[in-house]
Amino acid sequence: MPALASHRKSRTRTGVRANSPAVGFTTAALASVTLLSTQSATAAPAEPKPSVEEVQKKVDDLYRQAGTATQQYNKAKEATDTQRKSVDRVLDDVAKSADKVNEARRALGTYAAAQYRAGAVGPTAALMFADSPESYFEQTQLMDRLTERQQEAVEDFQKEQRSAAKQRAKATKSLETLTESQDSLKLGKQKVQNKLAAARSLLSELTEQEKARLAALERKKEEEARRKAEAKAKEEEAERKRQEEAREAEQPPATGGGTDSGSGGGSGATDGTYAAKAEKVLAFARAQIGKPYVWGATGPSSYDCSGLTGAAWKAAGVQLPRTTWDQVKVGKRVATADLLPGDLVFFYDDISHVGIYKGDGKMIHAPKPGANVREESIYYMPIYGSVRPV
């Protein structure tokens, strides 16, 4: 037996001794990586904290971006609502087509059953069993008419089937479009939320002293906008006096029955009709002061900027599009110097904000998240342009 033992193969040892070169190399490598990582982390300079002015600029920019995203959301929501109504109409048409197909199928079945019953007896037997030759020929004519009607029923059935197939295909396409609109709506909503969350995050990192500094910067910005509004108010007052003096100079003698052809300033725009509508618009807007800004809202408890302008002009009987991008295309463009109460003033290069001009350099608008509908100088934000809706 000892001789057999010499033929056994020694087992390969799977373990590695702790003091083997491989272990030593691995340990050294790990130590080097750790050391390098530590050195890199130590060597990387800490990112400097932004100044209050930089924070203000970033927050303002994020709010502006949120405003743009809100208009994108509003546009997607409008498309989704329109598409949903279209889908409902198409599905109604599909249901009606199905009813017509079933009705044509029942008519076809009735004619087929009648023909089957008549065909169960041959012509010779039918003549033999008929009460008279006249009744036989009457029955034959009746069957001919049934055959014609059956052919018409077949054609109607085929026609309704083709119509139903088209309606189903249209419904499928409409549902696909609706799904795309809903996805776009969801994406727009997330984009707005992300921008607002980023702005809140920046503000939350400020110390009490920095928040006080930021508030002071806001007051300075508001004061500058207020001074510009006051300057415009003086210009408008001077223009009103000039026009009143001009009308008085043109006024016929008191013995006559002359009438005042206009009210207020501007290039004849306030001929009474526009002024009356504008007063309704502003009366509605004033009644909303204090209600919160909520992006995507159109009232009555909250509004975003274009939601407020749309609701206000609707109170005057004028239907405006949903978004600022479409509202700016309504009516005619007017210069800032020629603004009249009721005109819409748009802001930023991307036309992401709008307010209702109330006169004296001020507007009523829904500013931004966290703020309420209020009166404010039109110079608080960079003006893009203005329009007179009607």
C-alpha positions as CSV (number, residue, x, y, z in Angstrom):
1,M,0.0,0.0,0.0
2,P,2.8,2.5,0.6
3,A,3.7,2.1,-3.1
4,L,0.3,3.3,-4.1
5,A,0.6,6.4,-2.0
6,S,3.5,7.6,-4.2
7,H,1.1,8.0,-7.1
8,R,-1.3,10.4,-5.4
9,K,-1.4,14.0,-6.7
10,S,-0.8,16.7,-4.2
11,R,-3.8,19.0,-3.8
12,T,-3.4,22.6,-5.0
13,R,-3.7,25.0,-2.1
14,T,-6.2,27.7,-2.9
15,G,-5.2,30.0,-0.1
16,V,-2.4,32.5,-0.2
17,R,-0.2,33.1,2.8
18,A,-0.5,36.5,4.4
19,N,3.2,37.2,3.8
20,S,3.1,36.3,0.1
21,P,4.3,38.9,-2.5
22,A,0.8,39.2,-4.1
23,V,-0.8,40.2,-0.8
24,G,1.9,42.7,-0.1
25,F,1.5,44.3,-3.6
26,T,-2.3,44.5,-3.2
27,T,-2.1,46.1,0.2
28,A,0.5,48.6,-1.1
29,A,-1.7,49.4,-4.1
30,L,-4.8,50.0,-2.0
31,A,-2.7,52.2,0.4
32,S,-1.5,54.2,-2.6
33,V,-5.0,54.7,-4.0
34,T,-6.3,55.8,-0.6
35,L,-3.4,58.2,-0.2
36,L,-3.9,59.6,-3.7
37,S,-7.6,60.0,-3.1
38,T,-6.9,61.8,0.2
39,Q,-4.4,64.0,-1.4
40,S,-6.8,64.8,-4.3
41,A,-9.6,65.7,-1.9
42,T,-7.2,67.8,0.2
43,A,-5.8,69.5,-2.9
44,A,-9.2,70.3,-4.5
45,P,-10.1,73.9,-3.6
46,A,-13.4,74.5,-1.9
47,E,-16.0,76.2,-4.2
48,P,-16.4,79.8,-3.0
49,K,-19.8,80.7,-1.7
50,P,-21.7,83.0,-4.0
51,S,-22.2,86.5,-2.9
52,V,-25.7,87.8,-2.1
53,E,-25.8,89.7,-5.4
54,E,-24.9,86.5,-7.2
55,V,-27.6,84.7,-5.3
56,Q,-30.1,87.4,-6.2
57,K,-29.2,87.1,-9.9
58,K,-29.4,83.3,-9.9
59,V,-32.8,83.3,-8.1
60,D,-34.2,85.9,-10.4
61,D,-33.0,83.9,-13.4
62,L,-34.5,80.7,-12.0
63,Y,-37.8,82.4,-11.4
64,R,-37.7,83.7,-15.0
65,Q,-36.9,80.2,-16.3
66,A,-39.8,78.9,-14.2
67,G,-42.0,81.4,-15.8
68,T,-40.9,80.2,-19.2
69,A,-41.5,76.6,-18.2
70,T,-44.9,77.6,-16.9
71,Q,-45.9,79.0,-20.3
72,Q,-44.6,75.7,-21.9
73,Y,-46.8,73.8,-19.4
74,N,-49.8,76.0,-20.1
75,K,-49.3,75.4,-23.9
76,A,-49.0,71.6,-23.3
77,K,-52.1,71.6,-21.0
78,E,-54.1,73.5,-23.6
79,A,-53.1,71.0,-26.3
80,T,-53.9,68.1,-24.0
81,D,-57.4,69.5,-23.2
82,T,-58.1,70.1,-26.9
83,Q,-56.8,66.6,-27.8
84,R,-58.9,65.0,-25.0
85,K,-62.0,66.6,-26.3
86,S,-61.1,65.4,-29.8
87,V,-60.6,61.9,-28.5
88,D,-64.0,62.0,-26.8
89,R,-65.7,63.0,-30.0
90,V,-63.9,60.3,-32.0
91,L,-64.8,57.6,-29.5
92,D,-68.5,58.8,-29.7
93,D,-68.2,58.4,-33.5
94,V,-66.7,54.9,-33.0
95,A,-69.6,53.9,-30.8
96,K,-72.1,55.3,-33.4
97,S,-70.4,53.4,-36.2
98,A,-70.5,50.2,-34.1
99,D,-74.3,50.7,-33.6
100,K,-74.8,51.2,-37.3
101,V,-72.7,48.0,-38.1
102,N,-74.8,46.0,-35.7
103,E,-78.0,47.4,-37.2
104,A,-76.9,46.5,-40.7
105,R,-75.9,43.0,-39.5
106,R,-79.3,42.5,-38.0
107,A,-81.1,43.6,-41.2
108,L,-78.8,41.3,-43.2
109,G,-79.6,38.4,-41.0
110,T,-83.4,39.0,-41.3
111,Y,-83.2,38.9,-45.1
112,A,-81.0,35.9,-45.1
113,A,-83.4,34.0,-42.8
114,A,-86.4,34.9,-45.0
115,Q,-84.5,33.8,-48.1
116,Y,-83.5,30.5,-46.4
117,R,-87.1,29.8,-45.4
118,A,-88.4,30.5,-49.0
119,G,-85.6,28.4,-50.5
120,A,-86.5,25.4,-48.5
121,V,-89.3,24.6,-51.0
122,G,-88.5,24.3,-54.7
123,P,-90.3,26.3,-57.4
124,T,-92.4,23.3,-58.7
125,A,-93.5,22.3,-55.2
126,A,-94.3,25.9,-54.3
127,L,-96.5,26.2,-57.4
128,M,-98.2,22.9,-56.6
129,F,-98.9,23.9,-53.0
130,A,-99.9,27.4,-53.8
131,D,-103.6,28.3,-53.3
132,S,-103.6,29.8,-56.8
133,P,-101.2,30.7,-59.6
134,E,-101.7,34.3,-58.6
135,S,-100.5,33.7,-55.1
136,Y,-97.5,31.8,-56.4
137,F,-96.4,34.7,-58.6
138,E,-97.0,37.2,-55.8
139,Q,-94.7,35.2,-53.6
140,T,-92.1,35.0,-56.4
141,Q,-92.2,38.8,-56.8
142,L,-91.9,39.2,-53.0
143,M,-88.7,37.1,-53.0
144,D,-87.2,39.1,-55.8
145,R,-87.8,42.2,-53.8
146,L,-86.3,40.5,-50.7
147,T,-83.2,39.6,-52.8
148,E,-82.8,43.2,-53.9
149,R,-83.1,44.5,-50.4
150,Q,-80.7,41.8,-49.2
151,Q,-78.2,43.1,-51.7
152,E,-78.7,46.7,-50.4
153,A,-78.3,45.4,-46.8
154,V,-75.0,43.8,-47.8
155,E,-73.8,47.0,-49.3
156,D,-74.9,49.0,-46.3
157,F,-73.2,46.5,-44.0
158,Q,-69.9,46.8,-45.9
159,K,-70.1,50.5,-46.0
160,E,-70.6,50.7,-42.2
161,Q,-67.8,48.3,-41.7
162,R,-65.4,50.5,-43.7
163,S,-66.6,53.6,-41.8
164,A,-66.1,51.9,-38.5
165,A,-62.6,50.8,-39.4
166,K,-61.7,54.4,-40.3
167,Q,-63.1,55.7,-37.1
168,R,-61.2,53.1,-35.1
169,A,-58.0,54.0,-36.9
170,K,-58.7,57.7,-36.2
171,A,-59.4,57.0,-32.5
172,T,-56.1,55.0,-32.2
173,K,-54.1,58.0,-33.7
174,S,-55.9,60.5,-31.5
175,L,-55.2,58.4,-28.4
176,E,-51.5,58.2,-29.4
177,T,-51.4,62.0,-29.8
178,L,-53.1,62.5,-26.4
179,T,-50.5,60.3,-24.8
180,E,-47.8,62.4,-26.3
181,S,-49.5,65.6,-25.1
182,Q,-49.8,64.1,-21.6
183,D,-46.1,63.2,-21.6
184,S,-45.2,66.7,-22.6
185,L,-47.5,68.1,-19.9
186,K,-45.8,65.9,-17.3
187,L,-42.4,67.0,-18.4
188,G,-43.3,70.6,-18.3
189,K,-44.7,70.2,-14.8
190,Q,-41.4,68.6,-13.6
191,K,-39.4,71.4,-15.3
192,V,-41.3,74.1,-13.4
193,Q,-40.9,72.2,-10.1
194,N,-37.2,71.7,-10.6
195,K,-36.6,75.4,-11.3
196,L,-38.6,76.5,-8.2
197,A,-36.9,73.9,-6.0
198,A,-33.5,75.2,-7.1
199,A,-34.5,78.8,-6.2
200,R,-35.8,77.7,-2.8
201,S,-32.5,75.8,-2.2
202,L,-30.4,78.8,-2.9
203,L,-32.5,81.0,-0.6
204,S,-32.4,78.4,2.2
205,E,-28.6,78.4,2.3
206,L,-28.5,82.2,3.1
207,T,-27.7,83.3,6.6
208,E,-30.0,85.8,8.4
209,Q,-27.5,88.5,7.6
210,E,-27.4,87.6,3.9
211,K,-31.2,87.4,3.8
212,A,-31.4,91.0,5.2
213,R,-28.9,92.1,2.6
214,L,-31.0,90.4,-0.1
215,A,-34.1,92.2,1.1
216,A,-32.3,95.5,1.0
217,L,-31.3,94.8,-2.6
218,E,-34.9,94.0,-3.5
219,R,-36.0,97.3,-1.9
220,K,-33.5,99.2,-3.9
221,K,-34.7,97.5,-7.1
222,E,-38.3,98.3,-6.2
223,E,-37.4,102.0,-5.4
224,E,-35.7,102.5,-8.7
225,A,-38.8,101.0,-10.5
226,R,-41.1,103.2,-8.5
227,R,-39.1,106.3,-9.5
228,K,-39.4,105.4,-13.1
229,A,-43.2,104.8,-12.7
230,E,-43.6,108.2,-11.0
231,A,-41.8,109.9,-13.9
232,K,-44.1,108.2,-16.4
233,A,-47.1,109.2,-14.3
234,K,-46.1,112.8,-14.6
235,E,-45.7,112.5,-18.3
236,E,-49.2,111.0,-18.6
237,E,-50.7,113.7,-16.4
238,A,-49.0,116.4,-18.6
239,E,-50.4,114.7,-21.7
240,R,-53.9,114.5,-20.3
241,K,-53.8,118.2,-19.4
242,R,-52.5,119.0,-22.9
243,Q,-55.3,117.1,-24.5
244,E,-57.9,118.6,-22.3
245,E,-56.7,122.1,-23.2
246,A,-56.7,121.2,-26.9
247,R,-60.3,119.9,-26.6
248,E,-61.4,123.1,-24.7
249,A,-59.8,125.2,-27.4
250,E,-61.7,123.3,-30.1
251,Q,-65.0,123.4,-28.0
252,P,-67.8,125.2,-29.9
253,P,-69.6,128.0,-28.2
254,A,-71.8,127.0,-25.2
255,T,-75.0,127.7,-27.2
256,G,-74.2,124.8,-29.5
257,G,-74.8,121.1,-28.9
258,G,-71.2,119.9,-29.3
259,T,-70.2,116.5,-28.0
260,D,-67.0,115.2,-26.7
261,S,-65.7,112.7,-29.2
262,G,-63.3,110.9,-26.9
263,S,-62.2,110.3,-23.3
264,G,-58.7,110.1,-22.0
265,G,-55.4,110.3,-23.8
266,G,-53.8,108.3,-26.6
267,S,-54.1,108.5,-30.3
268,G,-57.9,108.2,-30.5
269,A,-57.8,104.7,-29.1
270,T,-60.1,105.5,-26.2
271,D,-63.1,106.3,-28.3
272,G,-65.4,105.0,-25.5
273,T,-65.5,101.4,-26.6
274,Y,-62.0,100.5,-25.5
275,A,-62.1,102.6,-22.4
276,A,-65.3,100.8,-21.3
277,K,-63.8,97.4,-21.8
278,A,-60.5,98.4,-20.1
279,E,-62.5,99.6,-17.1
280,K,-64.1,96.2,-16.8
281,V,-60.7,94.5,-17.2
282,L,-59.1,96.6,-14.4
283,A,-62.2,96.3,-12.1
284,F,-61.8,92.5,-12.4
285,A,-58.0,92.6,-11.9
286,R,-58.3,94.9,-8.8
287,A,-60.7,92.4,-7.3
288,Q,-58.0,89.7,-7.6
289,I,-55.3,91.6,-5.7
290,G,-54.1,89.5,-2.7
291,K,-54.8,86.2,-4.3
292,P,-51.7,83.9,-4.7
293,Y,-49.7,83.2,-7.7
294,V,-49.9,79.5,-8.7
295,W,-48.3,78.4,-11.9
296,G,-50.8,76.9,-14.3
297,A,-53.8,78.5,-12.5
298,T,-56.5,80.5,-14.3
299,G,-58.7,81.4,-11.2
300,P,-60.8,82.1,-9.5
301,S,-58.8,81.5,-6.3
302,S,-55.3,81.8,-7.8
303,Y,-53.6,82.8,-11.0
304,D,-50.4,82.7,-13.0
305,C,-49.5,85.8,-15.0
306,S,-51.3,84.9,-18.3
307,G,-54.1,83.2,-16.4
308,L,-54.9,86.6,-14.8
309,T,-54.7,88.6,-18.0
310,G,-56.9,86.1,-19.8
311,A,-59.5,86.0,-17.0
312,A,-59.6,89.8,-16.7
313,W,-60.1,90.4,-20.4
314,K,-62.7,87.6,-20.5
315,A,-64.7,89.6,-17.9
316,A,-64.8,92.3,-20.6
317,G,-66.1,89.9,-23.2
318,V,-62.7,89.3,-25.0
319,Q,-61.3,85.8,-25.2
320,L,-57.4,85.8,-25.1
321,P,-55.2,82.8,-25.8
322,R,-53.7,80.9,-22.9
323,T,-50.0,81.7,-23.1
324,T,-48.0,84.9,-23.1
325,W,-46.5,83.8,-26.4
326,D,-49.9,83.9,-28.0
327,Q,-51.4,86.8,-26.1
328,V,-48.6,89.1,-27.4
329,K,-49.9,88.4,-31.0
330,V,-53.4,89.6,-30.2
331,G,-54.5,93.2,-31.1
332,K,-52.0,95.8,-32.1
333,R,-48.6,96.7,-30.7
334,V,-48.2,99.9,-28.8
335,A,-45.1,101.8,-27.6
336,T,-44.5,102.1,-23.8
337,A,-45.0,105.9,-24.2
338,D,-48.5,105.3,-25.6
339,L,-49.7,102.8,-23.0
340,L,-53.4,103.1,-22.0
341,P,-55.1,101.4,-19.0
342,G,-56.0,97.8,-20.0
343,D,-53.1,97.3,-22.3
344,L,-51.0,94.2,-21.8
345,V,-47.3,94.7,-21.0
346,F,-44.9,91.8,-21.7
347,F,-41.5,91.2,-20.1
348,Y,-38.1,89.5,-20.8
349,D,-36.8,88.6,-24.2
350,D,-38.5,85.2,-24.0
351,I,-41.9,86.9,-23.3
352,S,-42.4,84.8,-20.2
353,H,-44.4,87.4,-18.1
354,V,-47.3,89.7,-18.6
355,G,-49.2,92.3,-16.7
356,I,-52.2,94.6,-17.1
357,Y,-51.4,98.3,-17.4
358,K,-53.4,100.4,-15.0
359,G,-51.9,103.8,-15.8
360,D,-49.3,106.0,-14.1
361,G,-46.5,103.6,-14.9
362,K,-48.0,100.7,-12.9
363,M,-49.6,97.4,-13.7
364,I,-51.6,94.7,-11.9
365,H,-50.0,91.3,-12.3
366,A,-49.5,87.8,-10.8
367,P,-45.7,88.1,-10.1
368,K,-44.2,84.7,-9.2
369,P,-44.5,81.8,-6.8
370,G,-44.7,82.9,-3.2
371,A,-46.2,86.3,-4.1
372,N,-49.7,87.5,-4.5
373,V,-51.5,89.4,-7.3
374,R,-50.5,93.1,-6.7
375,E,-49.9,96.5,-8.2
376,E,-46.3,97.2,-9.3
377,S,-44.2,99.4,-11.5
378,I,-43.9,98.2,-15.1
379,Y,-40.2,99.0,-14.8
380,Y,-39.5,96.3,-12.2
381,M,-38.7,93.9,-15.0
382,P,-37.2,94.5,-18.5
383,I,-40.1,95.3,-20.9
384,Y,-40.3,93.3,-24.1
385,G,-43.3,95.2,-25.6
386,S,-47.0,95.9,-25.2
387,V,-50.2,95.2,-27.0
388,R,-53.8,96.6,-27.1
389,P,-56.0,93.5,-27.3
390,V,-58.9,95.2,-29.1
